[in-house]
């Protein structure tokens, strides 16, 4: 999932990424600062994993002072023939 997030400078992106990485199903978190000013920063936040819970991720972002402006991308794998 690819999120467009707006958040204050504190807590920093390391703290936010570590909190999201601890969530069930999350295998990787990538955060890029796309823009910033004296008060806020705009982030591109990417989560990778199995069975990601959109609402839990959004809740965690909010707990760290962020706001999800939009969900900009999703990648989903289908069930393989062997798993059916």
KOLGU-4560 file (N, C-alpha, C; in nm, 3 decimals, padded with zeros to 5 digits):
<recs>
<n_xx: 00.084 n_yy: -00.117 n_zz: 00.000 ca_xx: 00.000 ca_yy: 00.000 ca_zz: 00.000 c_xx: 00.089 c_yy: 00.123 c_zz: 00.000 mol: A seq: 1 type: UNK>
<n_xx: 00.047 n_yy: 00.221 n_zz: -00.076 ca_xx: 00.121 ca_yy: 00.347 ca_zz: -00.086 c_xx: 00.031 c_yy: 00.459 c_zz: -00.034 mol: A seq: 2 type: UNK>
<n_xx: 00.079 n_yy: 00.526 n_zz: 00.070 ca_xx: 00.003 ca_yy: 00.633 ca_zz: 00.135 c_xx: 00.068 c_yy: 00.769 c_zz: 00.111 mol: A seq: 3 type: UNK>
<n_xx: -00.015 n_yy: 00.871 n_zz: 00.097 ca_xx: 00.028 ca_yy: 01.010 ca_zz: 00.100 c_xx: -00.008 c_yy: 01.059 c_zz: 00.240 mol: A seq: 4 type: UNK>
<n_xx: 00.094 n_yy: 01.092 n_zz: 00.319 ca_xx: 00.074 ca_yy: 01.126 ca_zz: 00.460 c_xx: 00.129 c_yy: 01.266 c_zz: 00.488 mol: A seq: 5 type: UNK>
<n_xx: 00.055 n_yy: 01.341 n_zz: 00.569 ca_xx: 00.100 ca_yy: 01.470 ca_zz: 00.619 c_xx: 00.116 c_yy: 01.457 c_zz: 00.770 mol: A seq: 6 type: UNK>
<n_xx: 00.232 n_yy: 01.499 n_zz: 00.823 ca_xx: 00.255 ca_yy: 01.489 ca_zz: 00.967 c_xx: 00.348 c_yy: 01.599 c_zz: 01.014 mol: A seq: 7 type: UNK>
<n_xx: 00.345 n_yy: 01.628 n_zz: 01.144 ca_xx: 00.442 ca_yy: 01.722 ca_zz: 01.199 c_xx: 00.581 c_yy: 01.660 c_zz: 01.197 mol: A seq: 8 type: UNK>
<n_xx: 00.684 n_yy: 01.741 n_zz: 01.216 ca_xx: 00.821 ca_yy: 01.690 ca_zz: 01.213 c_xx: 00.850 c_yy: 01.590 c_zz: 01.325 mol: A seq: 9 type: UNK>
<n_xx: 00.786 n_yy: 01.609 n_zz: 01.438 ca_xx: 00.805 ca_yy: 01.519 ca_zz: 01.553 c_xx: 00.676 c_yy: 01.444 c_zz: 01.579 mol: A seq: 10 type: UNK>
<n_xx: 00.678 n_yy: 01.316 n_zz: 01.602 ca_xx: 00.794 ca_yy: 01.228 ca_zz: 01.602 c_xx: 00.850 c_yy: 01.212 c_zz: 01.460 mol: A seq: 11 type: UNK>
<n_xx: 00.976 n_yy: 01.171 n_zz: 01.454 ca_xx: 01.040 ca_yy: 01.163 ca_zz: 01.322 c_xx: 00.998 c_yy: 01.038 c_zz: 01.245 mol: A seq: 12 type: UNK>
<n_xx: 01.040 n_yy: 01.032 n_zz: 01.119 ca_xx: 00.998 ca_yy: 00.922 ca_zz: 01.032 c_xx: 01.055 c_yy: 00.787 c_zz: 01.076 mol: A seq: 13 type: UNK>
<n_xx: 01.166 n_yy: 00.787 n_zz: 01.147 ca_xx: 01.221 ca_yy: 00.661 ca_zz: 01.197 c_xx: 01.126 c_yy: 00.599 c_zz: 01.299 mol: A seq: 14 type: UNK>
<n_xx: 01.078 n_yy: 00.681 n_zz: 01.392 ca_xx: 00.983 ca_yy: 00.632 ca_zz: 01.492 c_xx: 00.855 c_yy: 00.582 c_zz: 01.428 mol: A seq: 15 type: UNK>
<n_xx: 00.803 n_yy: 00.656 n_zz: 01.331 ca_xx: 00.682 ca_yy: 00.616 ca_zz: 01.262 c_xx: 00.703 c_yy: 00.485 c_zz: 01.187 mol: A seq: 16 type: UNK>
<n_xx: 00.812 n_yy: 00.472 n_zz: 01.115 ca_xx: 00.837 ca_yy: 00.350 ca_zz: 01.038 c_xx: 00.854 c_yy: 00.229 c_zz: 01.130 mol: A seq: 17 type: UNK>
<n_xx: 00.920 n_yy: 00.246 n_zz: 01.243 ca_xx: 00.937 ca_yy: 00.136 ca_zz: 01.337 c_xx: 00.804 c_yy: 00.092 c_zz: 01.396 mol: A seq: 18 type: UNK>
<n_xx: 00.716 n_yy: 00.186 n_zz: 01.425 ca_xx: 00.584 ca_yy: 00.152 ca_zz: 01.480 c_xx: 00.501 c_yy: 00.074 c_zz: 01.378 mol: A seq: 19 type: UNK>
<n_xx: 00.504 n_yy: 00.117 n_zz: 01.254 ca_xx: 00.427 ca_yy: 00.047 ca_zz: 01.150 c_xx: 00.487 c_yy: -00.090 c_zz: 01.122 mol: A seq: 20 type: UNK>
<n_xx: 00.619 n_yy: -00.100 n_zz: 01.124 ca_xx: 00.687 ca_yy: -00.228 ca_zz: 01.098 c_xx: 00.651 c_yy: -00.334 c_zz: 01.202 mol: A seq: 21 type: UNK>
<n_xx: 00.610 n_yy: -00.293 n_zz: 01.321 ca_xx: 00.573 ca_yy: -00.387 ca_zz: 01.427 c_xx: 00.432 c_yy: -00.443 c_zz: 01.410 mol: A seq: 22 type: UNK>
<n_xx: 00.354 n_yy: -00.387 n_zz: 01.320 ca_xx: 00.216 ca_yy: -00.433 ca_zz: 01.301 c_xx: 00.213 c_yy: -00.570 c_zz: 01.235 mol: A seq: 23 type: UNK>
<n_xx: 00.109 n_yy: -00.648 n_zz: 01.268 ca_xx: 00.093 ca_yy: -00.781 ca_zz: 01.209 c_xx: 00.090 c_yy: -00.774 c_zz: 01.057 mol: A seq: 24 type: UNK>
<n_xx: 00.166 n_yy: -00.862 n_zz: 00.993 ca_xx: 00.166 ca_yy: -00.873 ca_zz: 00.848 c_xx: 00.262 c_yy: -00.781 c_zz: 00.776 mol: A seq: 25 type: UNK>
<n_xx: 00.314 n_yy: -00.678 n_zz: 00.844 ca_xx: 00.403 ca_yy: -00.582 ca_zz: 00.779 c_xx: 00.544 c_yy: -00.640 c_zz: 00.773 mol: A seq: 26 type: UNK>
<n_xx: 00.598 n_yy: -00.646 n_zz: 00.651 ca_xx: 00.733 ca_yy: -00.698 ca_zz: 00.632 c_xx: 00.834 c_yy: -00.588 c_zz: 00.602 mol: A seq: 27 type: UNK>
<n_xx: 00.785 n_yy: -00.477 n_zz: 00.547 ca_xx: 00.876 ca_yy: -00.367 ca_zz: 00.513 c_xx: 00.799 c_yy: -00.235 c_zz: 00.511 mol: A seq: 28 type: UNK>
<n_xx: 00.867 n_yy: -00.130 n_zz: 00.553 ca_xx: 00.811 ca_yy: 00.006 ca_zz: 00.548 c_xx: 00.915 c_yy: 00.096 c_zz: 00.484 mol: A seq: 29 type: UNK>
<n_xx: 00.873 n_yy: 00.169 n_zz: 00.382 ca_xx: 00.959 ca_yy: 00.268 ca_zz: 00.317 c_xx: 00.892 c_yy: 00.404 c_zz: 00.331 mol: A seq: 30 type: UNK>
<n_xx: 00.968 n_yy: 00.504 n_zz: 00.375 ca_xx: 00.915 ca_yy: 00.640 ca_zz: 00.386 c_xx: 01.010 c_yy: 00.736 c_zz: 00.315 mol: A seq: 31 type: UNK>
<n_xx: 00.953 n_yy: 00.818 n_zz: 00.227 ca_xx: 01.026 ca_yy: 00.925 ca_zz: 00.161 c_xx: 00.959 c_yy: 01.057 c_zz: 00.196 mol: A seq: 32 type: UNK>
<n_xx: 01.038 n_yy: 01.157 n_zz: 00.234 ca_xx: 00.985 ca_yy: 01.291 ca_zz: 00.256 c_xx: 00.976 c_yy: 01.358 c_zz: 00.119 mol: A seq: 33 type: UNK>
<n_xx: 00.853 n_yy: 01.393 n_zz: 00.080 ca_xx: 00.831 ca_yy: 01.453 ca_zz: -00.051 c_xx: 00.834 c_yy: 01.605 c_zz: -00.048 mol: A seq: 34 type: UNK>
<n_xx: 00.794 n_yy: 01.661 n_zz: 00.066 ca_xx: 00.790 ca_yy: 01.807 ca_zz: 00.079 c_xx: 00.784 c_yy: 01.839 c_zz: 00.229 mol: A seq: 35 type: UNK>
<n_xx: 00.824 n_yy: 01.958 n_zz: 00.265 ca_xx: 00.817 ca_yy: 01.999 ca_zz: 00.405 c_xx: 00.818 c_yy: 02.150 c_zz: 00.413 mol: A seq: 36 type: UNK>
<n_xx: 00.770 n_yy: 02.198 n_zz: 00.527 ca_xx: 00.784 ca_yy: 02.340 ca_zz: 00.559 c_xx: 00.821 c_yy: 02.348 c_zz: 00.707 mol: A seq: 37 type: UNK>
<n_xx: 00.804 n_yy: 02.461 n_zz: 00.769 ca_xx: 00.849 ca_yy: 02.477 ca_zz: 00.907 c_xx: 00.766 c_yy: 02.395 c_zz: 01.007 mol: A seq: 38 type: UNK>
<n_xx: 00.645 n_yy: 02.354 n_zz: 00.968 ca_xx: 00.558 ca_yy: 02.283 ca_zz: 01.061 c_xx: 00.532 c_yy: 02.137 c_zz: 01.027 mol: A seq: 39 type: UNK>
<n_xx: 00.523 n_yy: 02.106 n_zz: 00.899 ca_xx: 00.481 ca_yy: 01.971 ca_zz: 00.858 c_xx: 00.572 c_yy: 01.915 c_zz: 00.749 mol: A seq: 40 type: UNK>
<n_xx: 00.557 n_yy: 01.785 n_zz: 00.728 ca_xx: 00.622 ca_yy: 01.719 ca_zz: 00.617 c_xx: 00.520 c_yy: 01.630 c_zz: 00.546 mol: A seq: 41 type: UNK>
<n_xx: 00.534 n_yy: 01.619 n_zz: 00.416 ca_xx: 00.449 ca_yy: 01.532 ca_zz: 00.335 c_xx: 00.531 c_yy: 01.411 c_zz: 00.298 mol: A seq: 42 type: UNK>
<n_xx: 00.475 n_yy: 01.293 n_zz: 00.327 ca_xx: 00.548 ca_yy: 01.168 ca_zz: 00.310 c_xx: 00.483 c_yy: 01.078 c_zz: 00.206 mol: A seq: 43 type: UNK>
<n_xx: 00.566 n_yy: 01.000 n_zz: 00.140 ca_xx: 00.520 ca_yy: 00.884 ca_zz: 00.062 c_xx: 00.558 c_yy: 00.765 c_zz: 00.148 mol: A seq: 44 type: UNK>
<n_xx: 00.458 n_yy: 00.696 n_zz: 00.202 ca_xx: 00.479 ca_yy: 00.585 ca_zz: 00.293 c_xx: 00.432 c_yy: 00.457 c_zz: 00.227 mol: A seq: 45 type: UNK>
<n_xx: 00.521 n_yy: 00.360 n_zz: 00.215 ca_xx: 00.490 ca_yy: 00.234 ca_zz: 00.148 c_xx: 00.501 c_yy: 00.121 c_zz: 00.250 mol: A seq: 46 type: UNK>
<n_xx: 00.395 n_yy: 00.041 n_zz: 00.259 ca_xx: 00.398 ca_yy: -00.078 ca_zz: 00.344 c_xx: 00.389 c_yy: -00.200 c_zz: 00.255 mol: A seq: 47 type: UNK>
<n_xx: 00.470 n_yy: -00.301 n_zz: 00.289 ca_xx: 00.472 ca_yy: -00.426 ca_zz: 00.213 c_xx: 00.453 c_yy: -00.540 c_zz: 00.313 mol: A seq: 48 type: UNK>
<n_xx: 00.368 n_yy: -00.635 n_zz: 00.276 ca_xx: 00.348 ca_yy: -00.749 ca_zz: 00.364 c_xx: 00.228 c_yy: -00.831 c_zz: 00.324 mol: A seq: 49 type: UNK>
<n_xx: 00.195 n_yy: -00.926 n_zz: 00.408 ca_xx: 00.083 ca_yy: -01.016 ca_zz: 00.384 c_xx: -00.035 c_yy: -00.974 c_zz: 00.470 mol: A seq: 50 type: UNK>
<n_xx: -00.152 n_yy: -00.970 n_zz: 00.411 ca_xx: -00.277 ca_yy: -00.939 ca_zz: 00.483 c_xx: -00.266 c_yy: -00.810 c_zz: 00.563 mol: A seq: 51 type: UNK>
<n_xx: -00.223 n_yy: -00.704 n_zz: 00.499 ca_xx: -00.212 ca_yy: -00.574 ca_zz: 00.566 c_xx: -00.350 c_yy: -00.522 c_zz: 00.604 mol: A seq: 52 type: UNK>
<n_xx: -00.360 n_yy: -00.465 n_zz: 00.722 ca_xx: -00.486 ca_yy: -00.411 ca_zz: 00.771 c_xx: -00.484 c_yy: -00.259 c_zz: 00.754 mol: A seq: 53 type: UNK>
<n_xx: -00.555 n_yy: -00.211 n_zz: 00.654 ca_xx: -00.558 ca_yy: -00.069 ca_zz: 00.621 c_xx: -00.596 c_yy: 00.017 c_zz: 00.741 mol: A seq: 54 type: UNK>
<n_xx: -00.698 n_yy: -00.022 n_zz: 00.813 ca_xx: -00.746 ca_yy: 00.060 ca_zz: 00.925 c_xx: -00.645 c_yy: 00.066 c_zz: 01.039 mol: A seq: 55 type: UNK>
<n_xx: -00.577 n_yy: -00.043 n_zz: 01.067 ca_xx: -00.475 ca_yy: -00.044 ca_zz: 01.173 c_xx: -00.356 c_yy: 00.043 c_zz: 01.133 mol: A seq: 56 type: UNK>
<n_xx: -00.317 n_yy: 00.037 n_zz: 01.007 ca_xx: -00.206 ca_yy: 00.121 ca_zz: 00.959 c_xx: -00.245 c_yy: 00.268 c_zz: 00.971 mol: A seq: 57 type: UNK>
<n_xx: -00.365 n_yy: 00.303 n_zz: 00.926 ca_xx: -00.411 ca_yy: 00.442 ca_zz: 00.935 c_xx: -00.418 c_yy: 00.488 c_zz: 01.080 mol: A seq: 58 type: UNK>
<n_xx: -00.464 n_yy: 00.401 n_zz: 01.169 ca_xx: -00.473 ca_yy: 00.435 ca_zz: 01.312 c_xx: -00.334 c_yy: 00.462 c_zz: 01.369 mol: A seq: 59 type: UNK>
<n_xx: -00.237 n_yy: 00.380 n_zz: 01.331 ca_xx: -00.100 ca_yy: 00.399 ca_zz: 01.380 c_xx: -00.042 c_yy: 00.531 c_zz: 01.330 mol: A seq: 60 type: UNK>
<n_xx: -00.064 n_yy: 00.561 n_zz: 01.203 ca_xx: -00.018 ca_yy: 00.689 ca_zz: 01.148 c_xx: -00.078 c_yy: 00.806 c_zz: 01.228 mol: A seq: 61 type: UNK>
<n_xx: -00.207 n_yy: 00.795 n_zz: 01.258 ca_xx: -00.274 ca_yy: 00.901 ca_zz: 01.334 c_xx: -00.217 c_yy: 00.911 c_zz: 01.476 mol: A seq: 62 type: UNK>
<n_xx: -00.187 n_yy: 00.797 n_zz: 01.539 ca_xx: -00.129 ca_yy: 00.798 ca_zz: 01.674 c_xx: 00.006 c_yy: 00.870 c_zz: 01.677 mol: A seq: 63 type: UNK>
<n_xx: 00.075 n_yy: 00.872 n_zz: 01.562 ca_xx: 00.204 ca_yy: 00.941 ca_zz: 01.554 c_xx: 00.190 c_yy: 01.081 c_zz: 01.493 mol: A seq: 64 type: UNK>
<n_xx: 00.067 n_yy: 01.136 n_zz: 01.498 ca_xx: 00.043 ca_yy: 01.274 ca_zz: 01.458 c_xx: 00.018 c_yy: 01.295 c_zz: 01.311 mol: A seq: 65 type: UNK>
<n_xx: 00.012 n_yy: 01.186 n_zz: 01.234 ca_xx: -00.005 ca_yy: 01.198 ca_zz: 01.090 c_xx: -00.150 c_yy: 01.189 c_zz: 01.046 mol: A seq: 66 type: UNK>
<n_xx: -00.171 n_yy: 01.228 n_zz: 00.923 ca_xx: -00.302 ca_yy: 01.220 ca_zz: 00.860 c_xx: -00.283 c_yy: 01.162 c_zz: 00.721 mol: A seq: 67 type: UNK>
<n_xx: -00.360 n_yy: 01.058 n_zz: 00.688 ca_xx: -00.352 ca_yy: 00.999 ca_zz: 00.555 c_xx: -00.433 c_yy: 01.087 c_zz: 00.460 mol: A seq: 68 type: UNK>
<n_xx: -00.363 n_yy: 01.154 n_zz: 00.369 ca_xx: -00.431 ca_yy: 01.238 ca_zz: 00.270 c_xx: -00.497 c_yy: 01.151 c_zz: 00.163 mol: A seq: 69 type: UNK>
<n_xx: -00.429 n_yy: 01.042 n_zz: 00.126 ca_xx: -00.487 ca_yy: 00.951 ca_zz: 00.027 c_xx: -00.411 c_yy: 00.819 c_zz: 00.026 mol: A seq: 70 type: UNK>
<n_xx: -00.479 n_yy: 00.718 n_zz: -00.025 ca_xx: -00.417 ca_yy: 00.589 ca_zz: -00.053 c_xx: -00.388 c_yy: 00.592 c_zz: -00.202 mol: A seq: 71 type: UNK>
<n_xx: -00.259 n_yy: 00.597 n_zz: -00.238 ca_xx: -00.219 ca_yy: 00.621 ca_zz: -00.376 c_xx: -00.185 c_yy: 00.496 c_zz: -00.455 mol: A seq: 72 type: UNK>
<n_xx: -00.176 n_yy: 00.382 n_zz: -00.390 ca_xx: -00.144 ca_yy: 00.260 ca_zz: -00.464 c_xx: -00.165 c_yy: 00.137 c_zz: -00.380 mol: A seq: 73 type: UNK>
<n_xx: -00.199 n_yy: 00.028 n_zz: -00.449 ca_xx: -00.219 ca_yy: -00.102 ca_zz: -00.385 c_xx: -00.168 c_yy: -00.209 c_zz: -00.479 mol: A seq: 74 type: UNK>
<n_xx: -00.105 n_yy: -00.311 n_zz: -00.422 ca_xx: -00.062 ca_yy: -00.425 ca_zz: -00.500 c_xx: -00.114 c_yy: -00.550 c_zz: -00.429 mol: A seq: 75 type: UNK>
<n_xx: -00.179 n_yy: -00.638 n_zz: -00.503 ca_xx: -00.240 ca_yy: -00.757 ca_zz: -00.444 c_xx: -00.204 c_yy: -00.878 c_zz: -00.527 mol: A seq: 76 type: UNK>
<n_xx: -00.170 n_yy: -00.988 n_zz: -00.458 ca_xx: -00.144 ca_yy: -01.114 ca_zz: -00.526 c_xx: -00.267 c_yy: -01.202 c_zz: -00.517 mol: A seq: 77 type: UNK>
<n_xx: -00.298 n_yy: -01.269 n_zz: -00.627 ca_xx: -00.411 ca_yy: -01.361 ca_zz: -00.627 c_xx: -00.368 c_yy: -01.496 c_zz: -00.575 mol: A seq: 78 type: UNK>
<n_xx: -00.465 n_yy: -01.582 n_zz: -00.552 ca_xx: -00.439 ca_yy: -01.716 ca_zz: -00.506 c_xx: -00.383 c_yy: -01.799 c_zz: -00.622 mol: A seq: 79 type: UNK>
<n_xx: -00.276 n_yy: -01.871 n_zz: -00.599 ca_xx: -00.216 ca_yy: -01.950 ca_zz: -00.705 c_xx: -00.298 c_yy: -02.078 c_zz: -00.724 mol: A seq: 80 type: UNK>
<n_xx: -00.282 n_yy: -02.141 n_zz: -00.838 ca_xx: -00.354 ca_yy: -02.264 ca_zz: -00.868 c_xx: -00.325 c_yy: -02.373 c_zz: -00.765 mol: A seq: 81 type: UNK>
<n_xx: -00.202 n_yy: -02.380 n_zz: -00.714 ca_xx: -00.164 ca_yy: -02.481 ca_zz: -00.618 c_xx: -00.234 c_yy: -02.461 c_zz: -00.483 mol: A seq: 82 type: UNK>
<n_xx: -00.268 n_yy: -02.336 n_zz: -00.449 ca_xx: -00.332 ca_yy: -02.307 ca_zz: -00.322 c_xx: -00.483 c_yy: -02.334 c_zz: -00.325 mol: A seq: 83 type: UNK>
<n_xx: -00.541 n_yy: -02.347 n_zz: -00.443 ca_xx: -00.687 ca_yy: -02.366 ca_zz: -00.455 c_xx: -00.727 c_yy: -02.506 c_zz: -00.418 mol: A seq: 84 type: UNK>
</recs>
